[in-house]
């Protein structure tokens, strides 16, 4: 496999790029082998030989895959580079940082979120199962309990994530979670700066909860068009509240 890096070696300043390439090859090998969590990709010496790189370059590559939560080095007998389960939170946080750096505004965020969540309604309505219905109802109950305790901010994101998971598309689940969290952050920042008042916040939270119940009812009934209609109205209402002057 060392042939894969033939010609990649260069001066010291190129070691970082070489390490990045090795990290990509490690990811490819993990993926092609079925991403078996707990399995050993190889020992340090074996992998240095496999990829045809120095110890310094390999250790930098191992650091990169550890940072990305793909694998981790385990020392001692039987040790080596061990496959781990990626943490979605790491990816979500990185995406949020990137979007903030890119200067995404709330209108752009709304357009992306609307497209994803409307598509999600079709999949969720088609794929919902009894366990899925139970999870949706549990999410609604948890939301209701938060509202009863006076928690009116940040209560809604969990249901959107559960709907995405019921839809059965991991990509949609990830991106909906990223956009919903960033959306919530933007709303929170504006409300902290300009309002709305406590009563308006309570009213908005209650309206959001009722919209969630209506959306879940449409999903459970298998009516994708109705679920899309209700989700569209729900997201538009949130945007109108955000844009309204206190």
JORAPE-V566662 format. One record per residue. N is the residue number from 1. PHI is phi in radians with two decimals (NA if undefined). OMEGA is omega in whole degrees, -180 to 180 (NA if undefined). NEAR is the number of other ideal C-beta (glycine too) atoms within 12 Angstrom. Layout:
<<N & PHI & OMEGA & NEAR> <N & PHI & OMEGA & NEAR>>
//
This chain:
<<1 & NA & 179 & 21> <2 & -1.09 & 178 & 20> <3 & -1.05 & -175 & 11> <4 & -1.14 & -179 & 19> <5 & -1.92 & -179 & 31> <6 & -1.02 & 178 & 13> <7 & 1.46 & -176 & 12> <8 & -1.48 & -176 & 24> <9 & -1.25 & -179 & 20> <10 & -2.68 & 178 & 15> <11 & -1.14 & -175 & 9> <12 & -0.97 & -178 & 14> <13 & -1.14 & 179 & 8> <14 & -1.57 & -177 & 19> <15 & -1.09 & -179 & 23> <16 & -1.13 & 179 & 19> <17 & -1.12 & 179 & 22> <18 & -1.15 & 178 & 31> <19 & -1.09 & 178 & 31> <20 & -1.11 & 178 & 24> <21 & -1.15 & 178 & 29> <22 & -1.10 & 178 & 40> <23 & -1.06 & 177 & 34> <24 & -1.11 & 179 & 23> <25 & -1.17 & 177 & 34> <26 & -1.09 & 178 & 43> <27 & -1.04 & -180 & 26> <28 & -1.08 & -180 & 19> <29 & -1.15 & 178 & 30> <30 & -1.10 & -179 & 32> <31 & -1.14 & -178 & 18> <32 & -1.15 & -180 & 14> <33 & -1.53 & 175 & 17> <34 & 1.71 & 179 & 11> <35 & 0.84 & -179 & 21> <36 & -1.47 & -178 & 17> <37 & -1.04 & 180 & 18> <38 & 1.68 & 179 & 18> <39 & -1.34 & -178 & 20> <40 & -1.71 & 179 & 26> <41 & -1.20 & 179 & 40> <42 & 2.85 & 176 & 29> <43 & -1.35 & 180 & 22> <44 & -1.02 & -178 & 27> <45 & -1.14 & 179 & 17> <46 & -1.10 & -177 & 18> <47 & -1.32 & 173 & 36> <48 & -1.04 & 179 & 27> <49 & -1.22 & -178 & 17> <50 & -1.03 & -177 & 25> <51 & -1.66 & 176 & 37> <52 & 1.16 & -178 & 23> <53 & -2.26 & 179 & 36> <54 & -1.33 & 178 & 25> <55 & -1.09 & -179 & 18> <56 & -1.08 & 180 & 18> <57 & -1.17 & -179 & 32> <58 & -1.08 & -178 & 37> <59 & -1.14 & 174 & 23> <60 & -1.18 & 177 & 29> <61 & -1.11 & 179 & 42> <62 & -1.10 & 177 & 35> <63 & -1.09 & -180 & 23> <64 & -1.16 & -179 & 29> <65 & -1.23 & 175 & 34> <66 & -1.17 & 179 & 25> <67 & -1.08 & -180 & 21> <68 & -1.51 & 177 & 23> <69 & 1.08 & 177 & 24> <70 & -1.58 & -177 & 33> <71 & -2.79 & 180 & 36> <72 & -2.52 & 178 & 28> <73 & -1.37 & 177 & 28> <74 & -2.02 & -177 & 22> <75 & -1.51 & 174 & 13> <76 & 1.62 & -180 & 10> <77 & -1.00 & -180 & 8> <78 & 1.31 & -178 & 12> <79 & -1.48 & -178 & 19> <80 & 2.46 & 179 & 27> <81 & -1.48 & -173 & 39> <82 & -1.85 & -180 & 30> <83 & -1.19 & 178 & 30> <84 & -2.09 & 178 & 26> <85 & -1.62 & -179 & 18> <86 & -1.05 & 178 & 25> <87 & -1.76 & -179 & 17> <88 & -0.99 & -179 & 23> <89 & -1.06 & 179 & 17> <90 & -1.12 & -180 & 20> <91 & -1.18 & 180 & 24> <92 & -1.04 & -179 & 26> <93 & -1.13 & 179 & 20> <94 & -1.10 & 179 & 20> <95 & -1.15 & 179 & 26> <96 & -1.10 & 179 & 27> <97 & -1.06 & -180 & 17> <98 & -1.08 & -178 & 15> <99 & -1.12 & 176 & 26> <100 & -1.13 & 179 & 19> <101 & -1.08 & -180 & 11> <102 & -1.29 & 177 & 13> <103 & 1.35 & 180 & 10> <104 & -1.05 & 177 & 24> <105 & -1.75 & -171 & 18> <106 & -1.25 & 176 & 28> <107 & -1.14 & 176 & 15> <108 & -1.10 & 179 & 19> <109 & -1.10 & 179 & 35> <110 & -1.08 & -179 & 30> <111 & -1.08 & 180 & 19> <112 & -1.18 & -178 & 26> <113 & -1.17 & 179 & 38> <114 & -1.05 & -179 & 28> <115 & -1.06 & -178 & 21> <116 & -1.18 & -174 & 34> <117 & -1.25 & 176 & 42> <118 & -1.22 & 176 & 32> <119 & -1.10 & 180 & 27> <120 & -1.10 & -179 & 43> <121 & -1.08 & -180 & 40> <122 & -1.12 & -179 & 28> <123 & -1.16 & -179 & 30> <124 & -1.12 & -180 & 43> <125 & -1.16 & -179 & 35> <126 & -1.43 & -171 & 22> <127 & -1.83 & -175 & 24> <128 & -1.09 & -180 & 34> <129 & -2.15 & 178 & 19> <130 & -1.04 & 176 & 11> <131 & -1.07 & 178 & 15> <132 & -1.14 & 178 & 27> <133 & -1.07 & 179 & 24> <134 & -1.09 & 180 & 17> <135 & -1.15 & 179 & 27> <136 & -1.10 & 180 & 36> <137 & -1.17 & 177 & 24> <138 & -1.11 & 179 & 19> <139 & -1.14 & 177 & 32> <140 & -1.12 & 180 & 33> <141 & -1.12 & 179 & 21> <142 & -1.11 & 179 & 24> <143 & -1.12 & 179 & 34> <144 & -1.08 & 179 & 24> <145 & -1.13 & 177 & 16> <146 & -1.10 & 179 & 25> <147 & -1.11 & 179 & 28> <148 & -1.13 & 178 & 16> <149 & -1.59 & 178 & 12> <150 & 1.52 & 178 & 14> <151 & -1.50 & -174 & 19> <152 & -1.93 & 180 & 28> <153 & -2.21 & 179 & 24> <154 & 1.37 & -177 & 23> <155 & -1.45 & -166 & 30> <156 & -1.64 & -170 & 40> <157 & -1.13 & -176 & 32> <158 & -1.07 & -178 & 30> <159 & -1.11 & 179 & 40> <160 & -1.07 & 178 & 43> <161 & -1.16 & -180 & 34> <162 & -1.12 & 177 & 35> <163 & -1.04 & 179 & 46> <164 & -1.08 & 179 & 39> <165 & -1.18 & 176 & 30> <166 & -1.11 & 179 & 38> <167 & -1.11 & 173 & 37> <168 & 1.42 & 179 & 21> <169 & -2.11 & -177 & 23> <170 & -1.02 & 180 & 17> <171 & -1.13 & 179 & 19> <172 & -1.11 & 179 & 32> <173 & -0.99 & -179 & 28> <174 & -1.09 & -175 & 29> <175 & -1.23 & 176 & 31> <176 & -1.11 & 179 & 43> <177 & -1.10 & 179 & 34> <178 & -1.08 & -176 & 36> <179 & -1.18 & -180 & 36> <180 & -1.13 & 179 & 38> <181 & -1.16 & 180 & 32> <182 & -1.14 & 177 & 33> <183 & -1.05 & 179 & 38> <184 & -1.08 & 179 & 29> <185 & -1.07 & -179 & 27> <186 & -1.16 & 179 & 29> <187 & -1.09 & -179 & 35> <188 & -1.03 & -179 & 22> <189 & -1.09 & -178 & 16> <190 & -1.20 & -180 & 24> <191 & -1.13 & 178 & 26> <192 & -1.14 & -177 & 14> <193 & -1.47 & -169 & 12> <194 & -2.22 & -174 & 17> <195 & 2.09 & 5 & 18> <196 & -1.32 & 179 & 25> <197 & -1.17 & 180 & 14> <198 & -1.03 & -179 & 15> <199 & -1.13 & 180 & 13> <200 & -1.15 & 178 & 20> <201 & -1.12 & 178 & 27> <202 & -1.08 & -179 & 20> <203 & -1.11 & 180 & 18> <204 & -1.14 & 180 & 31> <205 & -1.13 & 179 & 33> <206 & -1.15 & 179 & 23> <207 & -1.12 & 178 & 23> <208 & -1.09 & -180 & 37> <209 & -1.12 & 179 & 31> <210 & -1.14 & 176 & 23> <211 & -1.11 & 178 & 31> <212 & -1.08 & 179 & 40> <213 & -1.08 & -180 & 26> <214 & -1.17 & 179 & 26> <215 & -1.13 & 180 & 42> <216 & -1.08 & 179 & 38> <217 & -1.04 & 179 & 22> <218 & -1.19 & 178 & 30> <219 & -1.10 & -178 & 42> <220 & -1.07 & 180 & 28> <221 & -1.37 & -180 & 20> <222 & 1.39 & -177 & 21> <223 & -1.64 & -176 & 23> <224 & -1.12 & -179 & 26> <225 & -1.10 & 179 & 18> <226 & -1.19 & 178 & 22> <227 & -1.09 & 177 & 37> <228 & -1.11 & -180 & 27> <229 & -1.04 & -178 & 20> <230 & -1.23 & 177 & 31> <231 & -1.16 & 179 & 41> <232 & -1.05 & 179 & 27> <233 & -1.09 & -180 & 25> <234 & -1.10 & -179 & 36> <235 & -1.17 & 178 & 37> <236 & -1.14 & 180 & 21> <237 & -1.14 & 178 & 25> <238 & -1.10 & -179 & 35> <239 & -1.12 & 180 & 26> <240 & -1.11 & 178 & 17> <241 & -1.15 & -179 & 28> <242 & -1.11 & -175 & 31> <243 & -1.45 & -177 & 19> <244 & -1.23 & 175 & 18> <245 & -1.37 & 178 & 11> <246 & -1.20 & NA & 17>>
//
